Amino acid sequence: MTRISVDVNDEWLDAAREELGTETKVATINAALEQFALKKRAREIAEIFASVPMDFSGSETAWRYGGGRDLEGLADRARENRSA
């Protein structure tokens, strides 16, 4: 672990502490950094999935027991929602 000394905006720290439910400054800063790291990783995973071509044609009949959900256009709708 790296030990640093840094000036932090008290209002932002208090707001982050309240949002994250942490008790100490150190815990708040570490939790906030963890959240940003997780968001970055999630974005990378989403980009990997977005780069893979998906074919959902026939999905309404592909599942067990005589049918499933029609997933045709799912990837397009997901991309539309992401950019909105």
C-alpha positions in Angstrom: 0.0 0.0 0.0 1.2 3.5 -0.7 1.2 6.1 2.0 0.6 9.7 0.8 -0.2 13.0 2.3 -2.8 15.0 0.3 -5.1 17.9 0.8 -8.7 16.8 0.3 -11.9 18.9 -0.1 -13.8 18.4 3.1 -17.2 18.8 1.5 -16.5 16.2 -1.1 -15.0 13.9 1.5 -18.1 14.2 3.7 -20.4 13.6 0.7 -18.4 10.6 -0.4 -18.4 9.2 3.2 -22.2 9.6 3.4 -22.7 8.0 0.0 -20.3 5.1 0.7 -21.3 4.6 4.3 -17.7 4.6 5.5 -16.5 5.7 8.9 -13.0 7.1 8.4 -11.3 9.3 5.9 -9.0 6.5 4.8 -11.9 4.1 4.3 -13.7 6.7 2.3 -10.8 7.4 0.0 -10.1 3.7 -0.5 -13.7 2.9 -1.2 -14.0 5.8 -3.7 -10.9 4.7 -5.5 -12.2 1.1 -5.6 -15.5 2.3 -7.1 -13.7 4.1 -9.9 -11.5 1.1 -10.5 -14.5 -1.2 -10.7 -16.3 1.2 -13.1 -13.3 1.2 -15.3 -13.1 -2.6 -15.4 -16.9 -2.9 -16.0 -16.6 -0.4 -18.9 -13.7 -2.5 -20.4 -15.8 -5.7 -20.1 -18.8 -4.0 -21.7 -16.6 -2.8 -24.6 -15.4 -6.3 -25.1 -18.9 -7.7 -25.3 -19.9 -4.8 -27.6 -17.1 -5.7 -30.0 -18.5 -9.3 -30.5 -21.1 -9.8 -33.2 -24.3 -11.3 -31.8 -26.9 -13.1 -33.8 -30.2 -13.6 -32.0 -32.2 -14.6 -35.0 -34.5 -17.5 -34.2 -34.1 -16.9 -30.4 -37.8 -17.1 -29.9 -37.7 -20.8 -30.7 -34.3 -21.7 -29.5 -35.0 -22.2 -25.8 -36.4 -25.3 -24.1 -40.1 -26.1 -23.8 -41.1 -24.7 -27.2 -39.9 -21.2 -27.2 -38.2 -18.3 -25.5 -37.9 -14.6 -25.9 -37.4 -12.8 -29.1 -34.0 -11.3 -28.7 -33.8 -9.9 -32.3 -32.5 -6.4 -32.1 -31.3 -6.7 -28.5 -27.8 -5.6 -29.2 -29.0 -2.5 -31.2 -31.3 -1.5 -28.3 -28.5 -1.9 -25.8 -26.2 0.3 -27.9 -29.0 2.9 -28.2 -29.6 2.9 -24.5 -25.9 3.3 -23.7 -25.5 6.3 -25.9 -28.7 8.0 -24.5 
